[in-house]
């Protein structure tokens, strides 16, 4: 194949931009994820080596409550981050082809020219991952992954647990500062610097956590919100939250239970008429009729 020089006279990006983006994209994301994990490790070390022993010594009953909650929130942050990074966001199989004629007619013209593959409703092509993603929310450099149907729950929990964790960690350090024997207060610079850093991170992410909980309650993605389509797929708040966090409400705050299993996420690409997705048994026909 003959090499053709790229035309940049039309104002398109310079080839060097593509090279830098291709090189820095995944590596920058990996660096950011590693940095976040290091912050979590730093917090864990400071808490268990300095704060927790004094809390348990000075105020045993209340200290146990503070330490247990701190560990639960910390576990929620770490596991949410890990699963947001590692979970398939809902990539559409490039070999996917509708089997039913009705599906083929509904998807006529809805083919991604970049993959190429059929594009079920609410599917977008990610320029970073170079794949189509079911119910894509956005590509997040902080988890080095797309955020879509498969890992949206973990992404939202990461924001929520980090926002709560920043306040809780600071409160534990505040109690530590004014409790216990004076000899254990020597490393207060280390403890308070950790409290301030994590609290600032929590305050920064709190508005994003509130925003995404609101979007989940309205059955809306970030891409749809940016296009002014908030509430287009709105059903009722319970159905909306089930779509985002799974059928079982008692597992909504679990950072290890996906809203949809890997096979179940993949199966949604083979049934593109389920948009918006229905979560009640025996209602597929009604929901498909209402969404068409």
Protein Blocks (a to p, Z undefined) as FASTA:
>chain_A
ZZddddfknopacfklmmmmmmmmmmmmmmmmmmmmmmmmmmmmmmmmmmmmmmmmmmmm
lmmmmmmmmmmmmmmmmmmmmmmmmpcghiacfkbccfbfklmmmmgoiacfklpccdde
hiacdfklopacehifbdcfklopacdfklmmmmmmmmmmmmmmmmmmmmmmmmmmmgcj
fklmmmmmmmmmmmmmmmmmmmmmmmmmmmmmmmmmnopafklmmnopghklpcbfklmm
mmmnojblmlmmpckbcfbdfklmmmmmmmmmlccddfbehilmmmmmmmZZ
